[in-house]
Amino acid sequence: MTASLTREIHHHRQLHHPHVTQLFEVIATENNIWLVTELCSGGELFDYLAEKGRLGEDETRVFFGQLCLAVAYVHEKGIVHRDLKLENVLLDERCRVKLGDFGFTREFERGVLLETFCGTTGYASPEMLLSQKYLGPGMSLMALSPHLC
């Protein structure tokens, strides 16, 4: 098992939140490792938006609020996702947000800058593209989280 997969499993096992995919089981065979997570039958938010087109303000507010709650929870656990994109935001059967894919997660210390380039280039922040050090969690999101419903 690679170090990155071990880290992904370690971090995902710590996360228990209504808007984070639940990891139920890890099955290791001689050739494969299977992560058994909850079913998100609504698919990716990317596909939902591609099919539906522009969303109304109310629906957008619900999705955004649920995603902010998920990210704030992950940050409260001392973990940063580092690959937030529409393809990693899943929807359950009731169209509720479920944050998934914890392959680039990392623990962080408040106020300590990170410097690893990771994630998907098309979604990367300017500081990451410029190979600059960056804060893991955004302070504004952490300050907002108690006010989201």
C-alpha positions as CSV (number, residue, x, y, z in Angstrom):
1,M,0.0,0.0,0.0
2,T,1.4,3.4,-1.0
3,A,1.9,6.2,1.6
4,S,-0.7,8.4,-0.1
5,L,-3.3,5.6,0.0
6,T,-2.5,4.9,3.6
7,R,-2.9,8.6,4.4
8,E,-6.2,8.8,2.4
9,I,-7.6,5.8,4.4
10,H,-6.4,7.2,7.7
11,H,-8.0,10.6,7.1
12,H,-11.2,9.3,5.6
13,R,-11.8,6.9,8.6
14,Q,-11.8,10.0,10.9
15,L,-14.6,11.8,9.1
16,H,-18.2,11.3,10.1
17,H,-20.4,14.1,8.8
18,P,-23.7,14.2,6.9
19,H,-22.0,16.0,4.0
20,V,-18.9,13.8,3.8
21,T,-19.0,10.4,2.1
22,Q,-18.9,7.7,4.7
23,L,-16.1,5.1,4.5
24,F,-17.5,1.7,5.6
25,E,-14.8,-0.8,4.9
26,V,-11.3,-1.2,3.4
27,I,-10.7,-4.6,1.6
28,A,-7.2,-5.5,0.7
29,T,-6.4,-8.4,-1.6
30,E,-3.1,-9.4,-3.1
31,N,-3.7,-7.2,-6.2
32,N,-6.2,-4.6,-5.2
33,I,-7.4,-2.3,-2.4
34,W,-11.1,-1.5,-2.3
35,L,-12.6,1.4,-0.4
36,V,-16.3,0.7,0.3
37,T,-18.1,4.0,0.8
38,E,-21.8,5.0,0.9
39,L,-23.6,5.0,-2.3
40,C,-24.0,8.5,-3.9
41,S,-26.6,7.6,-6.5
42,G,-27.0,11.3,-7.6
43,G,-23.6,11.2,-9.1
44,E,-21.1,14.1,-9.4
45,L,-22.2,17.7,-9.0
46,F,-20.3,18.3,-12.3
47,D,-22.6,16.0,-14.2
48,Y,-25.7,17.4,-12.4
49,L,-24.8,20.9,-13.5
50,A,-23.9,19.8,-17.1
51,E,-27.3,18.2,-17.4
52,K,-29.4,20.8,-15.6
53,G,-27.7,23.9,-16.6
54,R,-27.9,27.1,-14.6
55,L,-29.2,26.6,-11.1
56,G,-31.6,28.9,-9.3
57,E,-30.4,30.9,-6.3
58,D,-32.2,28.8,-3.7
59,E,-30.7,25.5,-5.0
60,T,-27.3,27.0,-5.3
61,R,-27.5,28.3,-1.8
62,V,-28.3,24.8,-0.5
63,F,-25.5,23.1,-2.4
64,F,-23.0,25.8,-1.4
65,G,-24.0,25.8,2.3
66,Q,-23.7,22.0,2.5
67,L,-20.3,22.0,0.8
68,C,-19.1,24.8,3.2
69,L,-20.3,22.7,6.2
70,A,-18.4,19.7,4.9
71,V,-15.2,21.6,4.3
72,A,-15.4,23.4,7.6
73,Y,-15.8,20.0,9.3
74,V,-12.8,18.5,7.6
75,H,-10.8,21.6,8.6
76,E,-12.0,21.3,12.2
77,K,-10.5,17.8,12.2
78,G,-7.1,19.3,11.2
79,I,-7.3,18.0,7.7
80,V,-7.3,19.8,4.3
81,H,-8.8,18.3,1.2
82,R,-6.6,20.0,-1.4
83,D,-8.6,18.7,-4.4
84,L,-12.0,20.5,-4.2
85,K,-13.7,20.4,-7.6
86,L,-17.2,19.6,-8.9
87,E,-16.1,16.0,-9.7
88,N,-15.4,15.4,-6.0
89,V,-18.7,16.8,-4.8
90,L,-21.2,13.9,-5.0
91,L,-24.9,13.9,-4.5
92,D,-26.9,11.3,-2.6
93,E,-30.4,10.0,-3.6
94,R,-32.0,13.1,-2.0
95,C,-29.6,15.5,-3.9
96,R,-27.6,16.3,-0.7
97,V,-23.9,17.1,-1.0
98,K,-21.4,14.5,-0.1
99,L,-17.7,15.5,-0.3
100,G,-15.5,12.7,-1.6
101,D,-12.1,11.6,-2.8
102,F,-9.6,12.2,0.0
103,G,-6.6,11.2,-2.0
104,F,-4.8,14.5,-1.6
105,T,-5.7,15.1,2.1
106,R,-3.1,16.2,4.6
107,E,-3.0,17.2,8.2
108,F,-2.1,20.8,8.9
109,E,-1.1,23.0,11.8
110,R,-2.8,26.4,12.1
111,G,-0.7,29.2,10.8
112,V,1.9,26.8,9.2
113,L,2.2,27.2,5.5
114,L,2.0,24.2,3.1
115,E,4.1,23.9,0.0
116,T,3.1,20.7,-1.8
117,F,1.7,21.1,-5.3
118,C,-1.2,18.8,-5.6
119,G,-4.8,18.5,-6.9
120,T,-6.1,19.2,-10.4
121,T,-4.2,21.9,-12.3
122,G,-7.3,23.4,-13.8
123,Y,-8.7,24.0,-10.3
124,A,-5.5,25.0,-8.6
125,S,-5.2,28.3,-6.7
126,P,-2.8,31.0,-8.1
127,E,-0.4,30.5,-5.2
128,M,-0.1,26.8,-5.9
129,L,0.4,27.4,-9.6
130,L,3.2,29.9,-8.7
131,S,4.8,27.3,-6.4
132,Q,4.3,29.6,-3.4
133,K,3.5,28.3,0.1
134,Y,-0.1,28.5,1.1
135,L,-2.4,28.2,4.1
136,G,-4.3,24.9,4.1
137,P,-7.7,26.1,5.4
138,G,-9.1,29.5,4.5
139,M,-9.7,31.6,7.6
140,S,-12.8,33.2,6.1
141,L,-14.5,29.8,5.6
142,M,-13.7,28.8,9.1
143,A,-15.1,32.0,10.5
144,L,-18.3,31.6,8.4
145,S,-19.0,27.9,9.3
146,P,-21.0,28.6,12.5
147,H,-23.4,30.8,10.6
148,L,-24.2,28.4,7.8
149,C,-27.4,26.3,8.0
